[in-house]
Amino acid sequence: MSAAILLAALAAVPAAALAQGRPSTLDMTCGQARSFLAARGAAVLGTGGTTYDRFVRDRSFCEPTQVTKNAFVPTRDTPECLVGYRCIEPGRDWFGDDE
């Protein structure tokens, strides 16, 4: 009996973690979203519906081969808030024409 209870408790842990979700920029003002990211350095943020991305405060949170690109997200008070950056692999497109 106690083994069944233990098994049920262990099965509930991943379900609870999934239920937590991720912070959504749509629930924050632009200032709150910027502060949230600045305090953590890097975070996965929901940007509406089922879309999400990883955003960083600066390049130190990227892989050594990556560079940063400005990241604009929708927030509660503005449709395009410069929240921080996204890490990207640099390509041959030096002028940003192939985006």
N, CA, C and O atoms as CSV, one atom per row, in Angstrom:
chain,resi,resn,atom,element,x,y,z
A,1,MET,N,N,0.830,-1.194,0.000
A,1,MET,CA,C,0.000,0.000,0.000
A,1,MET,C,C,0.872,1.253,0.000
A,1,MET,O,O,0.626,2.174,-0.779
A,2,SER,N,N,1.896,1.300,0.872
A,2,SER,CA,C,2.744,2.490,0.933
A,2,SER,C,C,3.544,2.667,-0.355
A,2,SER,O,O,3.870,3.792,-0.731
A,3,ALA,N,N,3.861,1.565,-1.033
A,3,ALA,CA,C,4.566,1.663,-2.310
A,3,ALA,C,C,3.680,2.328,-3.357
A,3,ALA,O,O,4.166,3.101,-4.182
A,4,ALA,N,N,2.396,2.036,-3.328
A,4,ALA,CA,C,1.461,2.647,-4.277
A,4,ALA,C,C,1.337,4.143,-4.016
A,4,ALA,O,O,1.249,4.933,-4.956
A,5,ILE,N,N,1.329,4.532,-2.760
A,5,ILE,CA,C,1.246,5.953,-2.411
A,5,ILE,C,C,2.514,6.672,-2.859
A,5,ILE,O,O,2.451,7.774,-3.405
A,6,LEU,N,N,3.654,6.047,-2.627
A,6,LEU,CA,C,4.924,6.634,-3.045
A,6,LEU,C,C,4.982,6.784,-4.565
A,6,LEU,O,O,5.422,7.814,-5.077
A,7,LEU,N,N,4.538,5.757,-5.277
A,7,LEU,CA,C,4.526,5.814,-6.734
A,7,LEU,C,C,3.604,6.923,-7.238
A,7,LEU,O,O,3.950,7.636,-8.179
A,8,ALA,N,N,2.447,7.069,-6.624
A,8,ALA,CA,C,1.507,8.126,-7.016
A,8,ALA,C,C,2.098,9.509,-6.744
A,8,ALA,O,O,1.924,10.430,-7.542
A,9,ALA,N,N,2.792,9.650,-5.627
A,9,ALA,CA,C,3.406,10.934,-5.287
A,9,ALA,C,C,4.517,11.283,-6.277
A,9,ALA,O,O,4.635,12.435,-6.696
A,10,LEU,N,N,5.325,10.302,-6.648
A,10,LEU,CA,C,6.397,10.547,-7.611
A,10,LEU,C,C,5.845,10.873,-8.994
A,10,LEU,O,O,6.430,11.677,-9.719
A,11,ALA,N,N,4.739,10.266,-9.361
A,11,ALA,CA,C,4.119,10.550,-10.660
A,11,ALA,C,C,3.532,11.953,-10.693
A,11,ALA,O,O,3.439,12.553,-11.764
A,12,ALA,N,N,3.135,12.483,-9.553
A,12,ALA,CA,C,2.520,13.811,-9.494
A,12,ALA,C,C,3.551,14.928,-9.616
A,12,ALA,O,O,3.198,16.039,-10.012
A,13,VAL,N,N,4.807,14.666,-9.288
A,13,VAL,CA,C,5.835,15.711,-9.321
A,13,VAL,C,C,6.029,16.282,-10.727
A,13,VAL,O,O,6.000,17.504,-10.877
A,14,PRO,N,N,6.228,15.458,-11.770
A,14,PRO,CA,C,6.365,16.047,-13.106
A,14,PRO,C,C,5.105,16.781,-13.554
A,14,PRO,O,O,5.195,17.804,-14.232
A,15,ALA,N,N,3.943,16.276,-13.187
A,15,ALA,CA,C,2.698,16.943,-13.564
A,15,ALA,C,C,2.613,18.322,-12.923
A,15,ALA,O,O,2.148,19.272,-13.554
A,16,ALA,N,N,3.051,18.439,-11.689
A,16,ALA,CA,C,3.037,19.742,-11.019
A,16,ALA,C,C,4.016,20.702,-11.688
A,16,ALA,O,O,3.732,21.892,-11.825
A,17,ALA,N,N,5.157,20.185,-12.098
A,17,ALA,CA,C,6.139,21.040,-12.772
A,17,ALA,C,C,5.596,21.537,-14.106
A,17,ALA,O,O,5.813,22.694,-14.469
A,18,LEU,N,N,4.899,20.687,-14.832
A,18,LEU,CA,C,4.320,21.101,-16.106
A,18,LEU,C,C,3.205,22.118,-15.913
A,18,LEU,O,O,3.015,22.994,-16.756
A,19,ALA,N,N,2.479,22.013,-14.832
A,19,ALA,CA,C,1.354,22.910,-14.593
A,19,ALA,C,C,1.816,24.328,-14.269
A,19,ALA,O,O,1.042,25.275,-14.405
A,20,GLN,N,N,3.064,24.485,-13.844
A,20,GLN,CA,C,3.559,25.808,-13.483
A,20,GLN,C,C,3.620,26.740,-14.684
A,20,GLN,O,O,3.392,27.942,-14.542
A,21,GLY,N,N,3.918,26.217,-15.844
A,21,GLY,CA,C,3.999,27.056,-17.035
A,21,GLY,C,C,5.209,27.968,-17.007
A,21,GLY,O,O,6.093,27.848,-16.159
A,22,ARG,N,N,5.217,28.882,-17.962
A,22,ARG,CA,C,6.316,29.845,-18.036
A,22,ARG,C,C,5.733,31.243,-17.941
A,22,ARG,O,O,4.576,31.454,-18.305
A,23,PRO,N,N,6.505,32.190,-17.465
A,23,PRO,CA,C,6.010,33.569,-17.393
A,23,PRO,C,C,5.674,34.085,-18.791
A,23,PRO,O,O,6.387,33.799,-19.753
A,24,SER,N,N,4.600,34.834,-18.894
A,24,SER,CA,C,4.181,35.386,-20.175
A,24,SER,C,C,4.421,36.886,-20.201
A,24,SER,O,O,4.085,37.593,-19.251
A,25,THR,N,N,4.997,37.364,-21.280
A,25,THR,CA,C,5.222,38.803,-21.415
A,25,THR,C,C,3.903,39.558,-21.529
A,25,THR,O,O,3.845,40.750,-21.228
A,26,LEU,N,N,2.851,38.881,-21.958
A,26,LEU,CA,C,1.546,39.534,-22.094
A,26,LEU,C,C,0.921,39.866,-20.743
A,26,LEU,O,O,0.016,40.697,-20.660
A,27,ASP,N,N,1.404,39.215,-19.685
A,27,ASP,CA,C,0.909,39.490,-18.334
A,27,ASP,C,C,1.718,40.573,-17.637
A,27,ASP,O,O,1.387,40.966,-16.519
A,28,MET,N,N,2.780,41.064,-18.285
A,28,MET,CA,C,3.675,42.051,-17.679
A,28,MET,C,C,3.653,43.350,-18.478
A,28,MET,O,O,3.338,43.358,-19.668
A,29,THR,N,N,3.994,44.445,-17.802
A,29,THR,CA,C,4.257,45.681,-18.537
A,29,THR,C,C,5.655,45.550,-19.142
A,29,THR,O,O,6.401,44.632,-18.799
A,30,CYS,N,N,6.000,46.451,-20.025
A,30,CYS,CA,C,7.328,46.422,-20.634
A,30,CYS,C,C,8.407,46.527,-19.552
A,30,CYS,O,O,9.390,45.788,-19.580
A,31,GLY,N,N,8.225,47.430,-18.617
A,31,GLY,CA,C,9.198,47.598,-17.540
A,31,GLY,C,C,9.337,46.357,-16.679
A,31,GLY,O,O,10.444,46.003,-16.271
A,32,GLN,N,N,8.227,45.694,-16.401
A,32,GLN,CA,C,8.276,44.471,-15.602
A,32,GLN,C,C,9.012,43.359,-16.347
A,32,GLN,O,O,9.800,42.624,-15.751
A,33,ALA,N,N,8.756,43.237,-17.643
A,33,ALA,CA,C,9.425,42.203,-18.437
A,33,ALA,C,C,10.932,42.454,-18.490
A,33,ALA,O,O,11.725,41.520,-18.367
A,34,ARG,N,N,11.321,43.704,-18.672
A,34,ARG,CA,C,12.747,44.047,-18.706
A,34,ARG,C,C,13.404,43.771,-17.348
A,34,ARG,O,O,14.509,43.231,-17.289
A,35,SER,N,N,12.729,44.140,-16.271
A,35,SER,CA,C,13.260,43.906,-14.923
A,35,SER,C,C,13.364,42.416,-14.621
A,35,SER,O,O,14.338,41.968,-14.016
A,36,PHE,N,N,12.361,41.650,-15.041
A,36,PHE,CA,C,12.350,40.203,-14.836
A,36,PHE,C,C,13.585,39.580,-15.474
A,36,PHE,O,O,14.280,38.779,-14.850
A,37,LEU,N,N,13.851,39.955,-16.718
A,37,LEU,CA,C,14.998,39.403,-17.427
A,37,LEU,C,C,16.316,39.916,-16.853
A,37,LEU,O,O,17.280,39.159,-16.743
A,38,ALA,N,N,16.363,41.179,-16.492
A,38,ALA,CA,C,17.591,41.750,-15.923
A,38,ALA,C,C,17.966,41.058,-14.619
A,38,ALA,O,O,19.147,40.841,-14.346
A,39,ALA,N,N,16.970,40.714,-13.818
A,39,ALA,CA,C,17.238,40.067,-12.530
A,39,ALA,C,C,17.733,38.633,-12.697
A,39,ALA,O,O,18.524,38.156,-11.884
A,40,ARG,N,N,17.282,37.947,-13.732
A,40,ARG,CA,C,17.619,36.537,-13.911
A,40,ARG,C,C,18.773,36.306,-14.884
A,40,ARG,O,O,19.453,35.283,-14.804
A,41,GLY,N,N,18.994,37.225,-15.777
A,41,GLY,CA,C,20.056,37.055,-16.766
A,41,GLY,C,C,19.582,36.360,-18.018
A,41,GLY,O,O,19.899,36.790,-19.127
A,42,ALA,N,N,18.826,35.288,-17.855
A,42,ALA,CA,C,18.271,34.552,-18.993
A,42,ALA,C,C,16.975,33.902,-18.543
A,42,ALA,O,O,16.853,33.472,-17.396
A,43,ALA,N,N,16.006,33.832,-19.452
A,43,ALA,CA,C,14.725,33.217,-19.111
A,43,ALA,C,C,13.987,32.823,-20.373
A,43,ALA,O,O,14.127,33.458,-21.418
A,44,VAL,N,N,13.198,31.763,-20.260
A,44,VAL,CA,C,12.275,31.386,-21.319
A,44,VAL,C,C,10.950,32.054,-20.986
A,44,VAL,O,O,10.368,31.813,-19.928
A,45,LEU,N,N,10.482,32.897,-21.900
A,45,LEU,CA,C,9.256,33.658,-21.674
A,45,LEU,C,C,8.241,33.345,-22.754
A,45,LEU,O,O,8.578,33.260,-23.935
A,46,GLY,N,N,6.991,33.173,-22.338
A,46,GLY,CA,C,5.907,33.039,-23.292
A,46,GLY,C,C,5.628,34.400,-23.905
A,46,GLY,O,O,5.704,35.424,-23.226
A,47,THR,N,N,5.304,34.406,-25.199
A,47,THR,CA,C,5.060,35.676,-25.886
A,47,THR,C,C,3.671,35.731,-26.512
A,47,THR,O,O,3.398,36.584,-27.356
A,48,GLY,N,N,2.808,34.831,-26.102
A,48,GLY,CA,C,1.439,34.815,-26.611
A,48,GLY,C,C,1.073,33.450,-27.156
A,48,GLY,O,O,1.830,32.858,-27.926
A,49,GLY,N,N,-0.087,32.948,-26.758
A,49,GLY,CA,C,-0.516,31.625,-27.217
A,49,GLY,C,C,0.480,30.562,-26.811
A,49,GLY,O,O,0.840,30.453,-25.638
A,50,THR,N,N,0.924,29.781,-27.775
A,50,THR,CA,C,1.896,28.724,-27.485
A,50,THR,C,C,3.311,29.115,-27.896
A,50,THR,O,O,4.199,28.263,-27.927
A,51,THR,N,N,3.534,30.388,-28.210
A,51,THR,CA,C,4.873,30.816,-28.630
A,51,THR,C,C,5.718,31.222,-27.428
A,51,THR,O,O,5.214,31.783,-26.456
A,52,TYR,N,N,6.990,30.933,-27.512
A,52,TYR,CA,C,7.930,31.276,-26.448
A,52,TYR,C,C,9.325,31.330,-27.044
A,52,TYR,O,O,9.563,30.848,-28.151
A,53,ASP,N,N,10.240,31.922,-26.295
A,53,ASP,CA,C,11.632,31.971,-26.733
A,53,ASP,C,C,12.503,32.185,-25.504
A,53,ASP,O,O,12.014,32.517,-24.424
A,54,ARG,N,N,13.793,31.990,-25.690
A,54,ARG,CA,C,14.757,32.244,-24.617
A,54,ARG,C,C,15.344,33.623,-24.851
A,54,ARG,O,O,15.818,33.934,-25.944
A,55,PHE,N,N,15.305,34.440,-23.820
A,55,PHE,CA,C,15.818,35.799,-23.890
A,55,PHE,C,C,16.935,35.958,-22.879
A,55,PHE,O,O,16.932,35.313,-21.831
A,56,VAL,N,N,17.895,36.824,-23.199
A,56,VAL,CA,C,19.046,37.025,-22.323
A,56,VAL,C,C,19.270,38.506,-22.057
A,56,VAL,O,O,18.864,39.371,-22.833
A,57,ARG,N,N,19.932,38.768,-20.929
A,57,ARG,CA,C,20.272,40.143,-20.548
A,57,ARG,C,C,21.440,40.671,-21.372
A,57,ARG,O,O,21.461,41.837,-21.766
A,58,ASP,N,N,22.423,39.785,-21.630
A,58,ASP,CA,C,23.602,40.177,-22.402
A,58,ASP,C,C,24.266,38.932,-22.978
A,58,ASP,O,O,23.828,37.810,-22.724
A,59,ARG,N,N,25.313,39.135,-23.747
A,59,ARG,CA,C,25.968,38.040,-24.459
A,59,ARG,C,C,26.598,36.999,-23.535
A,59,ARG,O,O,26.847,35.872,-23.965
A,60,SER,N,N,26.854,37.345,-22.302
A,60,SER,CA,C,27.469,36.378,-21.390
A,60,SER,C,C,26.563,35.173,-21.132
A,60,SER,O,O,27.025,34.164,-20.600
A,61,PHE,N,N,25.295,35.259,-21.495
A,61,PHE,CA,C,24.357,34.156,-21.313
A,61,PHE,C,C,24.167,33.345,-22.597
A,61,PHE,O,O,23.306,32.468,-22.661
A,62,CYS,N,N,24.975,33.643,-23.615
A,62,CYS,CA,C,24.928,32.913,-24.886
A,62,CYS,C,C,26.089,31.921,-24.943
A,62,CYS,O,O,27.019,31.982,-24.138
A,63,GLU,N,N,26.013,31.017,-25.902
A,63,GLU,CA,C,27.126,30.112,-26.162
A,63,GLU,C,C,28.292,30.930,-26.730
A,63,GLU,O,O,28.068,32.002,-27.292
A,64,PRO,N,N,29.526,30.445,-26.593
A,64,PRO,CA,C,30.686,31.221,-27.070
A,64,PRO,C,C,30.631,31.578,-28.555
A,64,PRO,O,O,31.181,32.602,-28.958
A,65,THR,N,N,29.986,30.760,-29.364
A,65,THR,CA,C,29.930,31.027,-30.807
A,65,THR,C,C,28.760,31.921,-31.200
A,65,THR,O,O,28.625,32.272,-32.373
A,66,GLN,N,N,27.923,32.292,-30.256
A,66,GLN,CA,C,26.728,33.070,-30.569
A,66,GLN,C,C,26.928,34.563,-30.333
A,66,GLN,O,O,27.809,34.986,-29.584
A,67,VAL,N,N,26.085,35.341,-30.993
A,67,VAL,CA,C,26.025,36.788,-30.791
A,67,VAL,C,C,24.596,37.133,-30.386
A,67,VAL,O,O,23.702,36.290,-30.464
A,68,THR,N,N,24.384,38.375,-29.955
A,68,THR,CA,C,23.042,38.770,-29.537
A,68,THR,C,C,22.344,39.579,-30.617
A,68,THR,O,O,22.971,40.238,-31.447
A,69,LYS,N,N,21.028,39.504,-30.572
A,69,LYS,CA,C,20.179,40.283,-31.468
A,69,LYS,C,C,19.048,40.856,-30.624
A,69,LYS,O,O,18.483,40.153,-29.786
A,70,ASN,N,N,18.713,42.127,-30.838
A,70,ASN,CA,C,17.628,42.755,-30.083
A,70,ASN,C,C,16.372,41.899,-30.136
A,70,ASN,O,O,16.021,41.358,-31.185
A,71,ALA,N,N,15.700,41.781,-29.000
A,71,ALA,CA,C,14.475,40.988,-28.917
A,71,ALA,C,C,13.313,41.882,-28.507
A,71,ALA,O,O,13.294,42.439,-27.410
A,72,PHE,N,N,12.357,42.005,-29.399
A,72,PHE,CA,C,11.146,42.773,-29.135
A,72,PHE,C,C,10.002,41.798,-28.900
A,72,PHE,O,O,9.813,40.864,-29.679
A,73,VAL,N,N,9.238,42.008,-27.831
A,73,VAL,CA,C,8.112,41.131,-27.500
A,73,VAL,C,C,6.876,41.969,-27.194
A,73,VAL,O,O,6.994,43.131,-26.805
A,74,PRO,N,N,5.691,41.384,-27.367
A,74,PRO,CA,C,4.485,42.095,-26.947
A,74,PRO,C,C,4.342,42.020,-25.429
A,74,PRO,O,O,4.586,40.972,-24.831
A,75,THR,N,N,3.951,43.114,-24.816
A,75,THR,CA,C,3.676,43.141,-23.380
A,75,THR,C,C,2.287,43.730,-23.164
A,75,THR,O,O,1.607,44.123,-24.111
A,76,ARG,N,N,1.890,43.781,-21.918
A,76,ARG,CA,C,0.555,44.279,-21.592
A,76,ARG,C,C,0.342,45.717,-22.059
A,76,ARG,O,O,-0.770,46.086,-22.436
A,77,ASP,N,N,1.400,46.533,-22.037
A,77,ASP,CA,C,1.231,47.953,-22.358
A,77,ASP,C,C,1.817,48.396,-23.696
A,77,ASP,O,O,1.643,49.551,-24.086
A,78,THR,N,N,2.504,47.511,-24.403
A,78,THR,CA,C,3.064,47.894,-25.703
A,78,THR,C,C,3.204,46.666,-26.608
A,78,THR,O,O,3.514,45.577,-26.125
A,79,PRO,N,N,2.979,46.830,-27.905
A,79,PRO,CA,C,3.102,45.685,-28.813
A,79,PRO,C,C,4.550,45.293,-29.125
A,79,PRO,O,O,4.795,44.170,-29.566
A,80,GLU,N,N,5.509,46.192,-28.907
A,80,GLU,CA,C,6.914,45.891,-29.196
A,80,GLU,C,C,7.813,46.469,-28.112
A,80,GLU,O,O,8.210,47.632,-28.172
A,81,CYS,N,N,8.121,45.656,-27.140
A,81,CYS,CA,C,8.986,46.062,-26.023
A,81,CYS,C,C,10.366,45.440,-26.221
A,81,CYS,O,O,10.478,44.229,-26.413
A,82,LEU,N,N,11.412,46.255,-26.176
A,82,LEU,CA,C,12.784,45.736,-26.232
A,82,LEU,C,C,13.095,45.139,-24.865
A,82,LEU,O,O,13.513,45.843,-23.947
A,83,VAL,N,N,12.884,43.829,-24.745
A,83,VAL,CA,C,13.016,43.157,-23.455
A,83,VAL,C,C,14.465,42.792,-23.146
A,83,VAL,O,O,14.852,42.700,-21.981
A,84,GLY,N,N,15.248,42.590,-24.170
A,84,GLY,CA,C,16.638,42.170,-24.009
A,84,GLY,C,C,17.135,41.672,-25.351
A,84,GLY,O,O,16.991,42.345,-26.372
A,85,TYR,N,N,17.724,40.482,-25.337
A,85,TYR,CA,C,18.322,39.939,-26.554
A,85,TYR,C,C,17.990,38.465,-26.713
A,85,TYR,O,O,17.585,37.792,-25.765
A,86,ARG,N,N,18.172,37.979,-27.942
A,86,ARG,CA,C,18.146,36.554,-28.246
A,86,ARG,C,C,19.549,36.169,-28.688
A,86,ARG,O,O,20.246,36.973,-29.308
A,87,CYS,N,N,19.962,34.963,-28.381
A,87,CYS,CA,C,21.253,34.454,-28.834
A,87,CYS,C,C,21.056,33.812,-30.202
A,87,CYS,O,O,20.151,33.000,-30.391
A,88,ILE,N,N,21.900,34.178,-31.143
A,88,ILE,CA,C,21.821,33.591,-32.483
A,88,ILE,C,C,23.216,33.225,-32.960
A,88,ILE,O,O,24.211,33.801,-32.520
A,89,GLU,N,N,23.271,32.258,-33.865
A,89,GLU,CA,C,24.531,31.919,-34.521
A,89,GLU,C,C,24.728,32.913,-35.660
A,89,GLU,O,O,23.833,33.080,-36.489
A,90,PRO,N,N,25.878,33.572,-35.717
A,90,PRO,CA,C,26.093,34.510,-36.818
A,90,PRO,C,C,26.199,33.746,-38.134
A,90,PRO,O,O,26.745,32.645,-38.193
A,91,GLY,N,N,25.676,34.343,-39.157
A,91,GLY,CA,C,25.731,33.714,-40.471
A,91,GLY,C,C,26.480,34.598,-41.444
A,91,GLY,O,O,27.230,35.491,-41.050
A,92,ARG,N,N,26.269,34.340,-42.700
A,92,ARG,CA,C,26.921,35.115,-43.746
A,92,ARG,C,C,26.198,36.422,-44.018
A,92,ARG,O,O,26.728,37.289,-44.712
A,93,ASP,N,N,25.002,36.573,-43.484
A,93,ASP,CA,C,24.173,37.745,-43.754
A,93,ASP,C,C,24.595,38.903,-42.850
A,93,ASP,O,O,23.953,39.161,-41.832
A,94,TRP,N,N,25.657,39.594,-43.214
A,94,TRP,CA,C,26.213,40.657,-42.380
A,94,TRP,C,C,25.306,41.878,-42.289
A,94,TRP,O,O,25.392,42.639,-41.325
A,95,PHE,N,N,24.432,42.076,-43.284
A,95,PHE,CA,C,23.603,43.278,-43.310
A,95,PHE,C,C,22.165,43.021,-42.880
A,95,PHE,O,O,21.362,43.954,-42.871
A,96,GLY,N,N,21.814,41.794,-42.526
A,96,GLY,CA,C,20.477,41.488,-42.041
A,96,GLY,C,C,19.415,41.420,-43.116
A,96,GLY,O,O,18.229,41.569,-42.824
A,97,ASP,N,N,19.823,41.196,-44.364
A,97,ASP,CA,C,18.867,41.167,-45.472
A,97,ASP,C,C,18.103,39.848,-45.576
A,97,ASP,O,O,16.998,39.817,-46.118
A,98,ASP,N,N,18.674,38.770,-45.068
A,98,ASP,CA,C,18.088,37.440,-45.262
A,98,ASP,C,C,17.233,36.980,-44.092
A,98,ASP,O,O,17.039,35.775,-43.935
A,99,GLU,N,N,16.734,37.840,-43.300
A,99,GLU,CA,C,15.956,37.439,-42.121
A,99,GLU,C,C,14.623,37.006,-42.541
A,99,GLU,O,O,13.805,36.626,-41.703
